Amino acid sequence: LRTRLSALGEEVAGAVARAAKDGLSPRNRRALRRRAGKAITAAQRAARQAQGKYLGAIRRLSKASRAKVKAIRKTSGVKAAISAAKKMAG
């Protein structure tokens, strides 16, 4: 058992040394590479945030209330729909 543990300890030490030498593990390098992309505009960011708030607001509502909020969104816009959904939720 001790020989197995010592061998395992040596393997782990080698892996840690390699990771420290590289600075990043291969998994982290891949994650960094994936995150790099085109920057979005301020309008796109605002639209995505509004969409998230809208989805969060209607999540708790019944189907009938959701239909009403959807109609409000179509006629008055996302901000009005979010405020109406929050009022309906209580």
C-alpha positions in Angstrom: 0.0 0.0 0.0 2.8 2.4 0.9 4.6 1.7 -2.4 1.4 2.4 -4.3 0.8 5.6 -2.4 4.3 6.8 -3.0 4.1 6.1 -6.7 0.8 8.0 -6.9 2.4 10.9 -5.0 5.2 11.0 -7.5 2.7 11.0 -10.4 0.7 13.8 -8.9 3.8 15.8 -8.1 4.9 15.5 -11.8 1.5 16.6 -13.0 1.5 19.6 -10.7 5.0 20.6 -11.8 3.9 20.4 -15.5 0.8 22.5 -14.9 2.8 25.1 -13.0 5.4 25.2 -15.7 2.7 25.8 -18.4 0.8 28.3 -16.3 -2.5 26.9 -17.5 -3.9 23.4 -17.7 -5.1 22.3 -21.2 -8.7 22.5 -20.0 -8.3 26.1 -18.9 -6.5 27.0 -22.2 -9.4 25.6 -24.1 -11.9 27.5 -22.0 -10.0 30.7 -22.6 -9.9 30.1 -26.3 -13.6 29.4 -26.4 -14.5 32.6 -24.6 -12.7 34.8 -27.0 -15.1 36.1 -29.6 -16.5 39.2 -31.2 -17.5 42.0 -28.8 -21.1 42.9 -28.7 -22.5 46.4 -29.0 -24.1 48.2 -26.1 -27.5 47.9 -27.7 -27.0 44.1 -28.0 -26.0 43.9 -24.4 -29.0 45.9 -23.3 -31.3 43.8 -25.4 -29.9 40.6 -23.9 -30.2 41.9 -20.4 -33.8 43.0 -21.0 -34.6 39.5 -22.4 -33.2 37.9 -19.3 -35.2 40.2 -17.0 -38.3 39.5 -19.1 -37.8 35.7 -18.9 -37.2 36.0 -15.2 -40.3 38.0 -14.6 -42.7 35.7 -16.6 -41.2 32.5 -15.2 -43.4 32.6 -12.1 -46.6 33.5 -13.9 -49.5 31.3 -14.9 -50.1 30.5 -18.6 -52.9 33.0 -18.7 -50.8 35.8 -17.2 -48.0 34.9 -19.5 -50.3 35.4 -22.5 -51.3 38.8 -21.2 -47.7 39.8 -20.7 -46.8 38.6 -24.2 -49.5 40.8 -25.6 -48.2 43.7 -23.7 -44.7 43.1 -24.9 -46.0 43.0 -28.5 -47.8 46.3 -28.2 -45.8 48.3 -25.6 -42.4 46.8 -25.6 -40.2 44.8 -23.2 -39.9 47.3 -20.4 -43.7 47.6 -20.1 -44.0 43.8 -20.2 -41.5 43.4 -17.5 -43.2 45.9 -15.2 -46.6 44.3 -15.9 -45.2 40.8 -15.1 -43.8 42.1 -11.8 -47.1 43.6 -10.9 -48.9 40.4 -11.7 -46.5 38.3 -9.7 -47.2 40.4 -6.6 
